[in-house]
């Protein structure tokens, strides 16, 4: 039963978590929050991660009741994400792996979300809707790859909502998307918005002067189309935007109409976290995938379908 420490820091959240044989032993996280109306830049985010990460590692080990010697592998986010924050996490992971004499495992951030969702949702072979600040993809597994059926043609849905929040000077604490959702619940009028679906792809840039419901309807449409194509009885919803209650409701209605099951998670594991990197690293480690130090650089544009999924049939 390998025990894996996972380190995540691809955007404004940095985390450390420990997984052992399908059990989450710890999951520690810190978030870089900017004032209303402001986004986050790589430099300040990387400085935040440098200040927080070693403390989070210590807290994760303490929560799990472990020492460094008890860890069998160190997993870290290789990409995709912001370059400077990713580089901080990779440097810490390399240092710990060499200090403890343990193998290093470079994890694709998107695959981390999927594997954590599969673990918690009990979904064996679901269609996946991955929605976050940096990514919007409809994904299915085939022939040792996570294949992308459709994706955003411009900005990700989470980034779209974040930019709307920035324009309206909505607070970034705990997250702009969450605060947009709470305000939308109090809304009385549905605005007519651009609705851009192109085959299996979507485009959100035209929505930036508007808000949320139409974006979610677009996602439901392309997801249902992919479910019909794959004949999938299960839908796995992952990524930070997957915390949104309204999106979950809309997908639940669609799944129920199809006789399918929606597998969603709460914000402990939808939002970027170290445990999801540990889980993907655990799967990779037990299938013999390890990363040599010389190959442990980051890749800001690391696509989901580049990963060979050796741990699934």
C-alpha positions as CSV (number, residue, x, y, z in Angstrom):
1,X,0.0,0.0,0.0
2,X,2.1,2.9,-1.2
3,X,1.7,6.3,0.6
4,X,2.0,9.3,-1.6
5,X,2.5,13.0,-0.8
6,X,1.0,15.3,-3.4
7,X,1.8,18.9,-4.0
8,X,-0.4,21.3,-6.0
9,X,0.2,24.9,-7.0
10,X,-0.8,25.6,-10.6
11,X,-2.8,28.8,-9.9
12,X,-3.7,30.8,-6.8
13,X,-4.2,27.8,-4.5
14,X,-1.3,25.8,-3.1
15,X,-1.8,22.5,-1.3
16,X,-0.3,19.3,0.2
17,X,-2.1,16.1,0.7
18,X,-1.4,12.5,1.5
19,X,-3.1,9.4,0.0
20,X,-2.7,5.8,1.0
21,X,-4.5,3.0,-1.0
22,X,-7.6,5.1,-1.8
23,X,-7.8,6.9,1.5
24,X,-7.3,10.6,2.0
25,X,-5.1,10.9,5.1
26,X,-4.7,14.7,4.9
27,X,-5.5,17.6,2.6
28,X,-4.0,21.0,3.5
29,X,-4.5,24.1,1.3
30,X,-3.9,27.9,1.3
31,X,-5.3,30.5,-1.2
32,X,-3.8,33.7,-2.5
33,X,-6.6,36.3,-2.4
34,X,-6.5,39.6,-4.2
35,X,-8.6,42.7,-3.5
36,X,-11.9,43.1,-5.4
37,X,-11.5,44.0,-9.0
38,X,-8.0,42.5,-9.3
39,X,-6.8,39.2,-10.7
40,X,-3.6,37.4,-9.7
41,X,-0.2,37.6,-11.4
42,X,2.4,34.8,-11.5
43,X,5.0,36.7,-9.4
44,X,2.9,37.4,-6.3
45,X,1.3,34.0,-6.5
46,X,4.7,32.2,-6.6
47,X,5.9,34.2,-3.6
48,X,2.7,33.2,-1.7
49,X,3.4,29.6,-2.6
50,X,7.0,29.8,-1.4
51,X,5.9,31.2,1.9
52,X,3.1,28.6,2.5
53,X,4.2,25.3,0.9
54,X,6.7,23.9,3.5
55,X,4.2,24.7,6.3
56,X,1.5,22.9,4.4
57,X,3.7,19.8,3.9
58,X,4.4,19.7,7.6
59,X,0.7,20.1,8.4
60,X,-0.2,17.4,6.0
61,X,2.3,15.0,7.5
62,X,1.1,15.8,11.0
63,X,-2.6,15.4,10.1
64,X,-1.8,12.0,8.6
65,X,0.3,11.0,11.6
66,X,3.4,10.4,9.4
67,X,7.0,11.4,8.9
68,X,8.9,11.9,5.7
69,X,10.4,8.4,6.0
70,X,6.8,7.0,5.8
71,X,6.2,8.5,2.3
72,X,6.8,6.1,-0.6
73,X,6.6,8.8,-3.4
74,X,6.3,12.5,-3.9
75,X,3.9,13.7,-6.6
76,X,3.7,17.2,-7.9
77,X,1.8,19.2,-10.6
78,X,3.8,19.4,-13.8
79,X,1.2,21.5,-15.5
80,X,-0.9,23.0,-17.0
81,X,-0.9,26.2,-15.1
82,X,1.0,29.4,-14.3
83,X,4.8,29.0,-14.8
84,X,6.2,30.6,-11.7
85,X,3.9,29.0,-9.2
86,X,4.4,25.6,-10.9
87,X,8.2,26.0,-10.7
88,X,8.0,26.6,-6.9
89,X,6.0,23.4,-6.3
90,X,8.3,21.4,-8.6
91,X,11.4,22.6,-6.8
92,X,10.0,21.6,-3.4
93,X,8.9,18.2,-4.7
94,X,12.4,17.6,-6.2
95,X,14.0,18.6,-2.9
96,X,11.8,16.3,-0.7
97,X,12.2,13.4,-3.1
98,X,16.0,13.6,-2.9
99,X,16.0,14.3,0.8
100,X,13.9,11.3,1.6
101,X,15.3,9.1,-1.2
102,X,11.9,8.5,-2.7
103,X,10.7,8.4,-6.3
104,X,9.3,11.6,-7.9
105,X,6.0,11.5,-9.9
106,X,5.0,14.4,-12.3
107,X,1.2,14.6,-12.5
108,X,-1.0,16.3,-15.1
109,X,-3.3,18.7,-13.1
110,X,-6.4,17.8,-15.1
111,X,-5.7,14.0,-14.6
112,X,-5.4,14.7,-10.9
113,X,-8.9,16.1,-10.9
114,X,-10.2,13.1,-12.8
115,X,-8.6,10.5,-10.6
116,X,-9.8,12.2,-7.4
117,X,-13.3,12.4,-8.8
118,X,-13.2,8.7,-9.8
119,X,-12.1,7.8,-6.3
120,X,-14.7,9.8,-4.5
121,X,-17.6,9.4,-6.9
122,X,-17.3,5.6,-7.3
123,X,-17.5,6.1,-11.0
124,X,-15.7,3.3,-12.9
125,X,-15.7,4.7,-16.5
126,X,-17.6,8.0,-16.6
127,X,-17.8,10.7,-19.1
128,X,-16.0,13.7,-17.5
129,X,-17.0,17.4,-17.5
130,X,-13.9,19.3,-16.3
131,X,-14.7,23.0,-15.6
132,X,-12.2,25.3,-13.8
133,X,-10.6,28.7,-14.0
134,X,-8.1,27.5,-16.6
135,X,-9.8,24.6,-18.3
136,X,-13.1,23.6,-19.8
137,X,-13.2,20.1,-21.4
138,X,-15.5,17.2,-22.1
139,X,-13.4,14.0,-21.7
140,X,-13.8,10.3,-22.0
141,X,-11.3,7.4,-21.5
142,X,-10.3,5.3,-24.5
143,X,-7.2,3.3,-25.4
144,X,-5.0,4.4,-22.5
145,X,-5.7,8.1,-22.9
146,X,-8.2,10.6,-21.6
147,X,-9.6,11.8,-24.9
148,X,-11.0,15.4,-25.3
149,X,-14.3,15.4,-27.1
150,X,-14.8,19.2,-26.8
151,X,-13.3,22.2,-25.1
152,X,-13.4,26.0,-24.9
153,X,-12.2,27.8,-28.0
154,X,-11.1,30.8,-25.9
155,X,-11.4,31.4,-22.2
156,X,-12.3,28.7,-19.7
157,X,-15.7,29.1,-18.0
158,X,-14.1,29.7,-14.6
159,X,-12.0,32.4,-16.0
160,X,-15.1,33.9,-17.6
161,X,-16.9,34.1,-14.3
162,X,-13.8,35.4,-12.5
163,X,-13.4,38.2,-15.1
164,X,-17.1,39.1,-14.7
165,X,-16.5,39.3,-10.9
166,X,-13.5,41.5,-11.5
167,X,-15.5,43.9,-13.7
168,X,-18.2,44.2,-11.1
169,X,-15.7,44.6,-8.2
170,X,-17.1,41.5,-6.5
171,X,-15.0,40.1,-3.6
172,X,-12.4,37.4,-4.4
173,X,-12.8,35.9,-0.9
174,X,-13.3,32.9,-0.7
175,X,-13.5,32.9,-4.5
176,X,-15.0,35.2,-7.2
177,X,-17.0,32.4,-8.8
178,X,-18.6,31.5,-5.5
179,X,-19.6,35.1,-4.9
180,X,-21.1,35.4,-8.4
181,X,-23.2,32.2,-7.7
182,X,-24.6,33.7,-4.4
183,X,-25.5,36.9,-6.1
184,X,-27.2,35.0,-9.0
185,X,-29.4,33.2,-6.5
186,X,-30.8,36.6,-5.5
187,X,-31.4,37.7,-9.1
188,X,-34.9,38.3,-10.4
189,X,-34.3,38.6,-14.2
190,X,-32.7,36.3,-16.7
191,X,-30.7,38.2,-19.3
192,X,-30.5,37.2,-22.9
193,X,-26.9,36.2,-23.6
194,X,-24.8,35.0,-26.6
195,X,-25.0,31.2,-26.8
196,X,-22.0,29.9,-28.8
197,X,-21.8,26.1,-29.2
198,X,-19.7,24.9,-32.2
199,X,-20.1,21.1,-32.5
200,X,-18.5,19.8,-29.3
201,X,-16.7,23.0,-28.5
202,X,-17.9,26.2,-26.7
203,X,-16.9,29.8,-26.7
204,X,-17.2,32.1,-23.6
205,X,-15.5,35.3,-24.6
206,X,-18.8,36.9,-25.8
207,X,-20.3,36.3,-22.3
208,X,-17.9,38.5,-20.4
209,X,-20.3,41.4,-20.3
210,X,-23.0,39.1,-19.1
211,X,-23.2,36.3,-16.5
212,X,-23.8,32.6,-15.6
213,X,-26.9,30.6,-16.6
214,X,-26.3,30.6,-20.3
215,X,-22.7,29.5,-19.9
216,X,-23.9,26.5,-17.9
217,X,-26.6,25.7,-20.5
218,X,-23.9,25.5,-23.1
219,X,-21.9,23.1,-21.0
220,X,-24.9,20.9,-20.4
221,X,-25.7,20.8,-24.1
222,X,-22.2,19.6,-25.2
223,X,-22.0,17.2,-22.2
224,X,-25.3,15.6,-23.1
225,X,-24.1,15.2,-26.7
226,X,-20.9,13.5,-25.6
227,X,-22.9,11.2,-23.2
228,X,-25.1,10.1,-26.1
229,X,-22.1,9.5,-28.3
230,X,-20.3,7.5,-25.6
231,X,-23.5,5.8,-24.2
232,X,-22.2,6.6,-20.8
233,X,-24.4,5.9,-17.7
234,X,-22.3,8.1,-15.5
235,X,-21.1,11.7,-15.6
236,X,-18.2,12.9,-13.4
237,X,-18.1,16.6,-12.7
238,X,-14.6,17.9,-11.7
239,X,-12.8,21.2,-11.3
240,X,-13.3,24.3,-9.3
241,X,-16.5,25.4,-11.1
242,X,-17.9,21.9,-10.3
243,X,-18.6,23.3,-6.8
244,X,-21.4,25.5,-8.3
245,X,-24.7,24.3,-7.0
246,X,-26.7,25.6,-10.1
247,X,-24.4,23.8,-12.5
248,X,-24.9,20.6,-10.5
249,X,-28.7,21.1,-10.6
250,X,-28.7,21.5,-14.3
251,X,-26.5,18.5,-15.0
252,X,-28.6,16.4,-12.5
253,X,-31.8,17.2,-14.5
254,X,-30.1,16.2,-17.8
255,X,-28.7,13.0,-16.3
256,X,-32.0,12.0,-14.8
257,X,-33.7,12.5,-18.2
258,X,-31.1,10.1,-19.7
259,X,-31.3,7.6,-16.8
260,X,-27.7,8.4,-15.9
261,X,-25.9,9.2,-12.6
262,X,-24.2,12.4,-11.8
263,X,-21.0,12.1,-9.6
264,X,-20.1,15.5,-8.1
265,X,-17.9,16.4,-5.2
266,X,-17.7,19.2,-2.6
267,X,-15.3,22.1,-2.5
268,X,-12.7,20.1,-0.5
269,X,-11.8,18.2,-3.7
270,X,-13.4,20.2,-6.6
271,X,-11.1,23.1,-5.8
272,X,-7.4,22.5,-6.6
273,X,-5.8,20.5,-3.8
274,X,-2.8,18.4,-3.0
275,X,-4.7,15.2,-2.3
276,X,-5.9,14.9,-5.9
277,X,-2.3,15.1,-7.1
278,X,-1.4,12.5,-4.5
279,X,-4.2,10.2,-5.8
280,X,-3.1,10.5,-9.4
281,X,0.5,10.0,-8.3
282,X,-0.5,6.9,-6.4
283,X,-2.1,5.4,-9.5
284,X,1.0,6.3,-11.6
285,X,3.5,5.0,-9.0
286,X,1.8,1.6,-8.7
287,X,1.8,1.2,-12.4
288,X,5.5,1.9,-12.6
289,X,5.4,5.6,-13.8
290,X,8.1,7.6,-12.1
291,X,9.9,10.8,-13.1
292,X,13.6,11.2,-13.3
293,X,15.0,14.4,-11.8
294,X,16.3,15.5,-15.2
295,X,12.7,15.2,-16.6
296,X,11.0,17.0,-13.7
297,X,10.5,20.4,-15.3
298,X,7.2,22.1,-15.7
299,X,4.9,22.3,-18.7
300,X,2.5,25.2,-18.7
301,X,0.5,23.8,-21.6
302,X,0.3,20.2,-20.6
303,X,-2.8,18.8,-22.3
304,X,-5.0,16.1,-20.7
305,X,-4.7,13.8,-23.7
306,X,-0.9,13.8,-23.6
307,X,-0.8,11.5,-20.6
308,X,-0.5,7.8,-21.1
309,X,-2.9,6.3,-18.6
310,X,-1.1,3.1,-17.8
311,X,-3.1,2.3,-14.7
312,X,-6.4,1.8,-16.5
313,X,-7.5,-1.0,-18.9
